[in-house]
Amino acid sequence: AAAFILWGALVVGGGKATQAKVRKVIPRCEHRLFDVAEDMKKARQSFKNTFTAIGKEWPEHFATLEAEAARFMDLNNSVVLSVRCWGVTATAITAGVAALGVGAVVACRARA
């Protein structure tokens, strides 16, 4: 089920067309989606055929695989939706706070 979700995200959700859609939705983020094959249409069909064959070969596991795939998809979506774009300002502030922290540690050690 996890392989279905992880590989499916790259095969079904990947490609140049998806990158263009993501760029429209989240224009401030630098992001890269991966083309896992030269022919994404063929890769998608192969993905579909592979997992259909698994379902046909082991039909007694279909309900479990379906439920686990749904669970992993929910987990995957939680991770993806939790990512926020910080931008240059937030990165600069974070770097500044870190530098102040390092400076404080160095100053404390120099006094000791």
N, C-alpha and C positions, 0 to 999 in steps of 0.2 A: 504494500500500500504506500509506503514511504517512497519507494522508487517511482511509483506511478506519479505521485505528486511532484517530486523533485525533478525527475526527467521531463514530466509533462509540462512543468513551468518553462523549461528551456525550449522544448519542441513546439508545444502548442502556443505558449505565450511569448516565444522569442521571435526574433527576426526584425528586419528593418521597418516593416509596417507598424509593429508594436512600439518600436522606439519612437516613431513619429507621434503616435497617440500619447505615450507617456510624456514626451516633451511638451505637448499641448496642455496636459493636465497639471504637470509639475514643472513649469518652465524655469524656475530658479535653481533647480537641482542639477548637478552634473551627474549623469547616470549613463550606464552602458548596459545594454542587453546583448546577449550573445547569439550569434548565428551558429548553431551547432552543426549545420550542414549547408552545403552550397545550394541544394535544392530543398528548401524548407517544406514545400508541398509534399514532396516524396517522403521526407522525414516524418511529417505528421501522419501520413498514411501508414508508414511502417510502424509508428508508435501505436496507432489505433489497431492495426492488425495484430501486433504482438500481444497487447492486453486483451483483445477479443479472444485470441487463441488460448490464453491462460484461463479465461473464464469458461471456455468450452471444454478444455482439458480437465479442469477441476471444478465442475459446477457445484460440488458440495461445499466449496469454500467461498462461493460468490458473495453470499450475504456478509460474511466476515470481512472479505476484501473491500466490499463496498462501504461498510461501516467504518473500517479503518482508514480508507481513502478519504472519507468525509472528515474524519477526526484530524488527519494530517493536513488536509486542506485548510481547516479552521485554524490550526496552529500556524501554518505557513502564512495565512492571511493576517493573523495577529502580528507576526513579525514584520511583514511588509508594511502594514499600516502603522506600526509603531515608529518607523523610521521618519525622522524629521530632517528637513534641510536647514542647516544652521546658517549658511551664508558667511560672508567675509567678516561682518561685524561681530557675530557670535564667536567665530574662530579667534579673532583678534582679542576679544575680551577674555576668552578662556586662556589664551597664551599669556596675556598680561597677568591674570590671577596666578597662573602657574609660576611665572617668573617672580612675582612677589613672594610666593611661598618658598621658592628656592632661595631667594634673597634673605628671607627671614631666618631660614635654617642656617645659612652661611653666617649671618650676623650673630646668631645665638652661639654657634660653635666658636666664633672668633672671640667672644666674651669669656668663654669657659677656659 
